[in-house]
Amino acid sequence: ENREAMLNSKSNRLTEALEEANRLFDGVCHAREAALDAQFLVIASNIGKEKANELHSEMSAFDSAAFAGDLLTFMGINHTEEEETDGSEDVPGDFLPSGAWQKVGEEALKYFRRAPTFHYMMGSFKSEPPVPKQRIERQKKASRGKAVRAMPAQLKKMEESHQEATEREVERILRILLTHSENDPDKPISFFDFVIDPNSFARTVENIFHVSFIIRDGLARIKLNEDQLPIIEPLNPSGAEEEDSRAAARNQVVISLDQKEWQ
């Protein structure tokens, strides 16, 4: 709506709009808001390009007519004499003096420093075309079959390595839980204090994911305290057996946690 006002060279509307966009971007927390910011950046870039094209600088401007006039003067053409003879007699088609283009070429050599081109005295040598390679279809089919058979093994190794990494992380979190419980057995451990990483939302989600394996295997349990907030506590082997006996009564819980709640 304010394109014409922003394109004015004496107006700072585009700069003000960019500063306001930077201020608003600090509060962006949804994907749609980030998309609007990107759309504004495209529009501002186009307006800035148009504004830059309208700027004129005498230092960078190239006048082709003036350059042609200077070139003709350098080649020996007198414009004053041409104007005097313009109305009296016809100007011949080949009006350049002899050696004019050679003079320009000698002057241009000073500004183009390069090695002279190489010419063969008897023409270029005759090269024979390369011998075409014979295609061996059987080898291609065999190699392709080997590649197909090797793929499941590679994917299996990737899955195993990912599973092993998850198991190691679950064991590490269980050791941390047991250490906290042994150091202060009378103090309940807040579930959110245990899983939330104040510096990473993604790490917090991963912690909740790994803790769910500990709960599933009956190595710990979650319950509510007097303030109706979840606490987590490890289970001893006898307690784990009791939990296994009551496995039919277990409930699965889905936790909803967005970045705003995490902050």
N, C-alpha and C positions, 0 to 999 in steps of 0.2 A: 504494500500500500504506500510506503514512503520511499519507493525506488528513486523517483526523480529528485527528492530532497537529499537522499544519500549520495547520488551521483554528482551533486554540486561540489565543485572543488573547494569552495569556501565553507562547506558544512562538515561538522564532526559527528553527524548522526551515526555513521557506520561504526566509528570507534566507540561511541556510547553504547550502541547495541551490542558490540562484542564484549564490553566490560560488564554489561548487565547479564549477558549469557554466561560469562565466567562466574558471576556471583550466583546465578541460579543453579549452575552445574554442581555446586558444593552440596546441594540438598537432593540430588538425584538418587533415587533408590529403586526405581522401577525400570523395566526394559523399555516401556513406551516413552518415558521421559528421556532416556538416553537416545532413542531413535529420533525424537523431536530435536534434540541438541545436534545430532548429526545432520538432520535435514536443514537446520538453521546454518550450520557450517558450510554446506554446499551453496546455499543462497548467498551467504555473505562472501564466499570466494568468488562467485560469479559477479556480484556487484563490485567487488574490489578489482576484478580483472577489467570490467568495463570502465571503472574510474581511472585505472592506470592507462588504458588505451587513449583516454581523452586528454592525458597530459602531453604537452608539446615542449620539447627542449631543442633549442636551436643548435646545441652542440651535437646531438645525435641525429638531426634531420638530414636527409640526403636529397639534394636537388639534382635530379637527373639532367635537366636542361642546362644548369650552370656547369655541371661536370662535362657535358658534351661540348659546351662553348670553350671551356679551358683546354679540353683535349684538342680541339681544332686549332686553337691558337698555338699550342705546343707543336702541332704538326706543320705549322707554317701558313695557316689561313688567316688573312687580314680581314676582319669583319668590316672595317671602315671602307676598304676598297670594294668589297662585295656590295655594300649598300649604294655606293656611287654608281656602279655598273649594273645595278639590278634593273633599273628602268630603261636603260639605253640599249642593251644588247642581251641576248640569251646567254645564260651561264652554261658552259659545256658540262656533260654528265660526269666526266672524269676530271674533277677540278682539284684533286689532291696533288700536291707536288711530288716529284719522284723521290723515293726513299722515305716517305712520310711514315709508313707503317714500320719500316726498319728502325727509324728513330725511336718510335714508341717501344719497340721490342727491346732495344738496347737499354732504354731507361727502366723498363720493367724487370730486366735481369738483376738489377740492384736489389730488388725487394723479394725476389723468389730464389732463395738459395737452395738448390737441389742438384743432385748429380745428373750429368747428361744421360739421355736415353742410350741404350745399347742396341746396336744394329749388327746383324750378321752380314758378313761380306758376301756370302754365297747363299743367303737365306737360312731359315731355321732348319735344324736337323730333323730328319724323319724318324719319328719314334714308332715302334710297333705297338699295336694295342695289347693290353695285358691278356694273358691266357685265361679264359673263363674257368672258374672253379666248378668241378663236377659236384653236383648235389647228391648226397647219399641219403636217400629217404629212410633206409632202414635204421641208420644211426639216430636220426632225428626222432623216429617213433620210439626207439628204445630209450633215449634220454628223456623224452616226454613222459613215458610210462614210469620211469624211475622217479621223476619229479612229483608225479601224482601220488605215488606210493609213499613218498617221504613226507608229504604234507600232514597227514594225520599224526605222525610221530612228532613233528615240530609243534603242532597245536597242543598235543598232549603234554609236551614238556612245558609250554607256556602256562597251561592251566595248572600244572603241578607246582610250578614256581610261584604263581600267584596265590595258590592255596597255602603253600608253605609260609609265604610272607604274612598272610592273614593269621595263621596259627601262631606264628612267633609274636605278632603284635598282641593277640589275645592273651598269650601267656605272660607277656610283659605287663599288661594292664592288671592281670590277676595278681601278680607279685606285688604291684604297687598297692592294690586294695588290701592284701594280706598284711603288708608292712604298716599301713595306716591303722589297721585294726589292732595289730599287736602293740603298737606304740601307745595307743590310747583306746583300750577296749570299751571304756564306759561312754565315750563320746560318739554319737551316731555320725555317720558320714553322709553329708548332703549329696544327693545324686547329681544335681546340677553343678555343685562345686567340684565334683569329681570328674565330670566329663567335659565341662565347658573350657575351651581354650580362649582366653580373653583377646588373643591376638590373631585368631584365625577361625572364621566361621566354618570353612571346609574341614579343618582339623577337628572341630567340635562334632560335626556330623559323623566323621570317621570314628571318633571315640564312642559315640552312642551305638554305632554299628558293631564295634568290637565288643562292647559291654553286653550287647544282646546275646552273643554266643556264650558268655559266662552265665547269664541267667538261664539260657536254654539248657545248658549242660548241668544245671543244678548246683553250680559252684558258688552261687551268690543269689540273693533275693532282694527284691525292692518292696518296700512297704511305706505307708504314710505315717508321719509323726503326728504330734498333737496339733500342729498348725496345718495339717493336711498337705504337707509338702513331702515329696518322695525322698527316702533315704535308702542307701544301699549298704548291705552288710554281707560279709562272706559266710559260708556255711562250712561247718566241719564235716568230716566224712559221715558221721551218724546223721547229721542234719540233712546231708545230701541224699542219704538213703530214704529219710522220711519224705523229702521232696519228691523222690522218684516214686514212692508209694502213692503220693497224691498227684501224680502226673496228669491223671484224667481231669482233675479240677483246675489245672493251670489255665490262665487267660493270657492271650497275646494282646499287647497294647501298642498302638501306633501313636507316636509323639509328633505333634505339629510344631515346628520351630522355624520361624523365618529370621531374617537378619535383624529386623527391628527388635523382636523379642530377645534375640541373642545379645544385642548391644545393651 
